[in-house]
């Protein structure tokens, strides 16, 4: 009869270990999904930002042409600075998305590691009961 309680404890420990590992892997998968989503969203925002910037630069060019000025001197400087600022904004959007994705990935790695740590803790605490 002593075998049955021990077998049940071992089965319980095995279930706990497997559950901890699978839980960590599931959290890691969710975090990876969030990281991929953050990258895709940042890319879409970056593209939209660049499109809007091209429209704005076109308006600047049209305004300069309409005024009769040539595209040199101050109008050229304004256009160049506007283009540079637009590119910086687009790159900042990309960087922000990359940072967000990196944070999700780090959380996922930590969750996976924590799952293995919980599994190890479960094994060690159960082994302490038997020895």
C-alpha positions as CSV (number, residue, x, y, z in Angstrom):
1,X,0.0,0.0,0.0
2,X,3.0,2.4,0.5
3,X,3.6,2.2,-3.3
4,X,0.3,4.0,-4.2
5,X,0.9,7.2,-2.2
6,X,4.4,7.4,-3.5
7,X,3.3,6.8,-7.1
8,X,0.7,9.6,-6.7
9,X,3.3,12.0,-5.4
10,X,5.6,11.2,-8.3
11,X,2.8,11.7,-10.8
12,X,1.9,15.0,-9.1
13,X,5.5,16.1,-9.3
14,X,5.7,15.1,-12.9
15,X,2.5,17.0,-13.7
16,X,3.8,20.1,-11.8
17,X,7.1,20.0,-13.7
18,X,5.5,19.6,-17.1
19,X,2.9,22.3,-16.3
20,X,5.7,24.7,-15.2
21,X,7.7,24.1,-18.4
22,X,4.7,24.4,-20.7
23,X,3.5,27.5,-18.9
24,X,6.8,29.2,-19.5
25,X,6.8,28.2,-23.1
26,X,3.3,29.5,-23.6
27,X,4.2,32.8,-22.0
28,X,7.2,33.0,-24.3
29,X,5.1,32.3,-27.4
30,X,2.6,35.0,-26.4
31,X,5.5,37.5,-25.8
32,X,6.9,36.6,-29.2
33,X,3.5,37.2,-30.8
34,X,3.4,40.6,-29.1
35,X,6.9,41.4,-30.3
36,X,6.0,40.5,-33.9
37,X,2.9,42.6,-33.6
38,X,4.8,45.6,-32.2
39,X,7.3,45.4,-35.2
40,X,4.5,45.2,-37.7
41,X,2.6,48.1,-36.1
42,X,5.8,50.2,-36.0
43,X,6.5,49.4,-39.7
44,X,3.0,50.5,-40.6
45,X,3.3,53.7,-38.6
46,X,6.7,54.4,-40.2
47,X,5.3,53.9,-43.7
48,X,2.3,56.2,-42.9
49,X,4.7,58.8,-41.5
50,X,6.8,58.7,-44.6
51,X,3.8,59.0,-46.9
52,X,2.5,62.0,-44.9
53,X,5.9,63.6,-45.1
54,X,6.1,63.2,-48.9
55,X,2.7,65.0,-49.1
56,X,4.0,67.7,-46.9
57,X,7.2,68.1,-48.9
58,X,5.1,68.2,-52.1
59,X,3.0,71.0,-50.6
60,X,6.1,72.9,-49.7
61,X,7.4,72.5,-53.3
62,X,4.0,73.6,-54.7
63,X,3.9,76.6,-52.4
64,X,7.4,77.7,-53.5
65,X,6.5,77.2,-57.2
66,X,3.3,79.1,-56.8
67,X,5.0,82.0,-55.1
68,X,7.4,82.3,-58.1
69,X,10.5,81.7,-56.0
70,X,13.1,79.3,-57.2
71,X,14.2,76.2,-55.3
72,X,17.4,77.7,-54.0
73,X,18.5,79.6,-50.9
74,X,15.9,79.8,-48.1
75,X,13.2,77.7,-49.9
76,X,15.7,74.9,-50.5
77,X,16.9,75.1,-46.9
78,X,13.3,74.9,-45.6
79,X,12.6,71.9,-47.8
80,X,15.9,70.2,-46.8
81,X,15.3,70.7,-43.1
82,X,11.7,69.5,-43.4
83,X,12.8,66.4,-45.2
84,X,15.5,65.7,-42.6
85,X,13.0,66.2,-39.8
86,X,10.5,63.9,-41.5
87,X,13.2,61.1,-41.8
88,X,14.2,61.5,-38.2
89,X,10.6,61.1,-37.2
90,X,10.2,58.0,-39.3
91,X,13.4,56.5,-37.8
92,X,12.3,57.3,-34.3
93,X,9.1,55.5,-35.0
94,X,11.0,52.4,-36.2
95,X,13.3,52.6,-33.2
96,X,10.4,52.8,-30.8
97,X,8.8,49.7,-32.3
98,X,12.1,47.8,-32.1
99,X,12.6,48.7,-28.5
100,X,9.0,47.6,-27.7
101,X,9.6,44.3,-29.5
102,X,12.9,43.8,-27.7
103,X,11.1,44.3,-24.3
104,X,8.4,41.7,-25.2
105,X,11.1,39.2,-26.3
106,X,13.0,39.8,-23.0
107,X,9.8,39.1,-21.1
108,X,9.3,36.0,-23.1
109,X,12.8,34.7,-22.4
110,X,12.4,35.5,-18.7
111,X,9.0,33.7,-18.6
112,X,10.5,30.6,-20.3
113,X,13.4,30.6,-17.8
114,X,11.1,31.1,-14.9
115,X,9.1,28.1,-16.1
116,X,12.2,25.9,-16.0
117,X,13.1,27.3,-12.6
118,X,9.6,26.5,-11.3
119,X,10.0,23.0,-12.7
120,X,13.4,22.6,-11.0
121,X,12.1,23.9,-7.7
122,X,9.2,21.4,-7.9
123,X,11.6,18.5,-8.6
124,X,13.9,19.6,-5.7
125,X,11.2,20.1,-3.2
126,X,9.7,16.7,-4.1
127,X,13.0,15.0,-4.0
128,X,13.5,16.4,-0.5
129,X,10.4,14.5,0.6
130,X,11.8,11.2,-0.5
131,X,15.4,11.4,0.7
